[in-house]
Amino acid sequence: MGGLFNEEPTVQIRRVASTESPQKQHQLPPKADTSGTERLIENLAIYGSPLINAATELLGILVTIKRQGAPIDINRFRQKLLYAIDAFRLRGLHLDYHPSVIEKSCFVLCAAFDEAVLYTTWGERARWENHSLLSKVFSQRDGGEAFFVLLDKGSQQPNKLVDFIELQYVLLALGFKGRFRHEDESQLHDITARAYGLIRHYRSESPFPVPQTPTLIEGKRPWLMISMGKVLGLACLVLASGYGFTEYWYNSRVQPLLAQFSAIDMSDVLRKQQ
């Protein structure tokens, strides 16, 4: 186990900062393939560590292990995890990491999955330890011990392996305990705190973006419901107004016409008819 990180010389990671202006980056829409969630997750770049970005899909599955029920087919579930580990390895080979870093990352991820499944009722019932991911991929079963050996070896070269240490820290934060599961957890807390201290030393603290409040359209006050009494009062007012208008029209227009007709002398007309 002493040669976990000295099989080949470790290549220091060098990343080139983006030269695009923030305004230009903001204007360009993100290119995402919406044909499937798996490929969509692959294009995410949320964290400062490309290694954790590559492991996003696996970490998303890991956090659901304790809450999900027993898979319908445990063998098929195991095979899906193996496919996901293999996909992570392929993605990692295209990053600026030494192949041994990717292999050790696969190792610690397998160890975390094995422990998470093994300590569920359905994992224990299916005797997951007899067909664990570590035994399938690395032909090993001592993941709980080797995890912390890898962390100790990586901590000796934090400037080169800070991303790997951060991945292990995330797994510890998600509940991995390894050989400390049945022991005093104070030592585990100390190990986790030291890993966090190393990460903070090599990570610049970036504040979370403050969300901008969108401009809201000013809404109009809704109409109030009119009571039945007001409706009846309004109806009476309309009827009274109509009655008053008809009376005025009758007195001003119709009555003068009737008076003119009454004033006509009809005697000459009757005399001619006789």
C-alpha positions in Angstrom: 0.0 0.0 0.0 3.0 2.3 0.4 3.3 2.7 -3.4 -0.2 4.0 -4.0 1.0 7.4 -5.3 4.6 6.7 -6.4 4.1 4.2 -9.2 4.8 7.1 -11.7 5.8 10.7 -11.1 2.8 12.9 -10.4 2.1 15.7 -12.9 1.2 19.0 -11.4 -2.1 20.4 -12.6 -1.9 23.7 -14.4 -5.1 25.4 -15.5 -5.2 28.4 -17.8 -7.6 31.1 -16.6 -10.3 32.1 -19.1 -9.4 35.3 -21.1 -13.0 36.0 -22.0 -14.6 39.0 -20.4 -17.3 38.3 -17.9 -19.8 40.2 -20.1 -19.0 38.0 -23.0 -19.3 34.8 -20.9 -22.6 36.0 -19.6 -23.9 36.6 -23.1 -23.0 33.2 -24.5 -25.8 30.7 -23.8 -24.6 27.4 -22.2 -24.4 24.5 -24.6 -26.2 21.6 -23.2 -27.5 18.4 -24.8 -31.0 17.9 -23.5 -31.3 14.4 -25.0 -30.7 12.8 -21.5 -29.9 13.8 -18.0 -26.7 11.7 -17.9 -25.2 13.7 -20.7 -26.5 16.9 -19.3 -24.8 16.3 -16.0 -21.5 15.6 -17.8 -21.5 19.2 -19.1 -21.9 20.8 -15.7 -19.0 22.8 -14.3 -20.2 23.9 -10.9 -17.1 23.3 -8.8 -13.6 24.6 -9.1 -12.3 21.0 -9.3 -12.6 19.3 -12.6 -12.3 16.0 -10.8 -15.4 16.6 -8.7 -17.2 17.9 -11.8 -16.5 14.6 -13.5 -17.8 12.8 -10.5 -21.0 14.8 -10.2 -23.2 12.0 -11.5 -21.7 9.4 -9.1 -22.0 11.8 -6.2 -25.7 12.4 -7.0 -26.3 8.6 -6.9 -24.4 8.2 -3.7 -26.4 10.7 -1.7 -29.6 8.8 -2.6 -28.4 5.3 -1.5 -29.5 5.6 2.1 -32.9 6.9 1.3 -33.9 4.7 -1.7 -35.6 1.3 -1.3 -34.2 -2.0 -2.5 -33.6 -2.2 -6.2 -35.8 -4.6 -8.1 -32.7 -6.3 -9.6 -29.6 -6.0 -7.3 -27.3 -7.3 -10.0 -28.5 -4.9 -12.6 -28.1 -2.0 -10.0 -24.5 -3.1 -9.4 -23.8 -3.2 -13.1 -25.2 0.3 -13.6 -22.8 1.5 -10.9 -19.9 -0.3 -12.6 -20.9 1.4 -15.9 -21.0 4.8 -14.1 -17.5 4.2 -12.6 -16.1 3.3 -16.0 -17.7 6.4 -17.5 -16.0 8.5 -14.8 -12.7 6.9 -15.6 -13.0 7.7 -19.3 -14.0 11.3 -18.5 -11.0 11.6 -16.1 -8.5 10.4 -18.7 -9.3 13.5 -20.8 -8.5 15.8 -17.9 -5.2 17.2 -16.8 -4.6 14.5 -14.2 -2.1 11.6 -14.0 -3.8 8.3 -14.7 -2.9 7.1 -11.2 -5.0 9.9 -9.8 -8.0 8.8 -11.8 -7.5 5.2 -10.7 -7.3 6.2 -7.1 -10.4 8.3 -7.5 -12.3 5.3 -8.9 -11.0 3.3 -5.9 -12.3 5.7 -3.2 -15.6 6.1 -5.1 -16.1 2.3 -5.1 -15.2 2.2 -1.4 -17.8 4.9 -0.7 -20.5 3.1 -2.7 -19.7 -0.3 -1.1 -20.0 1.1 2.4 -23.2 3.1 1.6 -24.9 0.0 0.2 -23.6 -2.5 2.7 -25.1 -0.5 5.6 -28.6 -0.5 4.2 -31.1 -3.3 5.1 -31.4 -4.4 1.4 -27.6 -4.3 0.9 -27.0 -6.4 4.0 -29.7 -8.8 3.0 -28.2 -9.2 -0.5 -24.8 -9.8 1.0 -23.2 -7.0 -1.0 -19.8 -7.6 0.5 -19.5 -10.8 -1.5 -19.9 -8.9 -4.8 -18.7 -5.4 -3.9 -17.5 -2.8 -6.5 -14.0 -2.9 -5.1 -13.8 -6.7 -5.6 -15.1 -6.4 -9.2 -12.9 -3.5 -10.3 -9.8 -3.7 -8.1 -10.0 -7.2 -6.7 -9.7 -5.8 -3.2 -11.9 -5.7 -0.1 -10.0 -3.4 2.3 -11.6 -0.1 1.1 -12.2 1.2 4.6 -8.5 1.0 5.4 -7.0 1.9 2.0 -9.2 5.1 1.8 -7.3 6.7 4.7 -3.9 5.4 3.5 -4.6 7.2 0.2 -5.7 10.3 2.0 -2.5 10.3 4.1 -0.4 9.8 1.0 -2.2 12.6 -0.9 -1.8 14.9 2.0 2.0 14.7 1.6 1.7 16.4 -1.8 -1.3 18.8 -1.3 -0.1 21.2 -4.0 -0.3 18.5 -6.6 -3.2 16.4 -5.3 -5.6 19.0 -3.8 -8.4 18.0 -6.1 -8.1 14.3 -5.1 -8.0 15.4 -1.4 -11.1 17.4 -2.0 -12.9 14.4 -3.6 -12.1 12.4 -0.5 -13.3 15.2 1.8 -16.6 15.3 -0.1 -17.0 11.5 0.4 -16.2 12.0 4.1 -18.8 14.8 4.4 -21.4 12.5 2.7 -20.9 9.9 5.5 -18.0 7.7 4.6 -16.4 6.3 7.8 -14.4 3.3 6.7 -12.4 1.7 9.5 -13.6 4.3 12.0 -17.3 3.2 11.7 -17.1 1.1 14.8 -14.5 3.2 16.7 -14.3 6.6 18.3 -15.2 9.1 15.7 -13.1 11.9 17.2 -10.1 10.7 15.1 -12.3 10.7 12.0 -13.3 14.3 12.7 -9.7 15.3 13.1 -8.8 13.7 9.8 -11.7 15.4 8.1 -10.7 18.8 9.6 -7.1 18.4 8.4 -8.3 17.6 4.9 -10.5 20.7 5.0 -7.6 22.8 6.1 -5.4 21.6 3.3 -8.2 22.4 0.8 -8.8 25.9 2.1 -5.0 26.6 1.9 -5.0 25.9 -1.8 -8.5 27.2 -2.7 -9.3 30.9 -3.1 -12.6 31.6 -1.4 -15.1 32.7 -4.0 -18.3 34.3 -2.8 -21.6 33.0 -3.9 -23.2 35.1 -6.6 -25.9 37.3 -5.3 -29.2 36.6 -7.1 -30.7 39.6 -8.9 -34.3 40.5 -8.0 -36.3 40.5 -11.3 -38.3 43.6 -12.2 -41.9 42.7 -11.4 -44.9 44.0 -13.4 -47.0 46.2 -11.1 -50.3 44.5 -10.7 -53.6 46.3 -10.6 -55.9 46.0 -7.7 -58.7 43.6 -8.4 -62.3 44.7 -8.5 -64.1 44.3 -5.2 -67.3 42.3 -5.2 -70.4 44.5 -5.0 -73.0 43.5 -2.4 -76.6 42.7 -3.3 -77.8 45.8 -1.6 -75.6 48.0 -3.8 -76.8 46.1 -6.9 -80.5 46.8 -6.0 -79.7 50.4 -5.2 -78.0 50.8 -8.6 -80.9 49.2 -10.4 -83.4 51.5 -8.7 -81.3 54.5 -9.6 -81.2 53.4 -13.3 -85.0 52.9 -13.3 -85.6 56.2 -11.7 -83.3 58.0 -14.2 -85.1 56.3 -17.1 -88.5 57.2 -15.8 -87.4 60.8 -15.3 -86.0 61.0 -18.8 -89.2 59.6 -20.4 -91.3 62.1 -18.4 -89.1 65.0 -19.5 -89.3 63.8 -23.1 -93.1 63.4 -23.0 -93.6 66.9 -21.5 -91.2 68.7 -23.8 -92.0 67.0 -27.1 -95.2 65.0 -27.1 -97.6 67.3 -25.2 -97.0 70.4 -27.5 -97.8 68.2 -30.5 -101.0 67.0 -28.9 -102.0 70.5 -28.1 -101.4 71.6 -31.8 -103.6 68.7 -33.0 -106.3 69.7 -30.5 -106.3 73.2 -31.8 -107.1 72.3 -35.4 -110.7 73.2 -36.4 -112.3 70.0 -37.8 -115.7 71.6 -38.6 -114.9 72.6 -42.2 -113.7 69.1 -43.0 -116.8 67.5 -41.6 -119.0 69.9 -43.5 -117.4 69.1 -46.9 -117.8 65.4 -46.3 -121.5 65.8 -45.8 
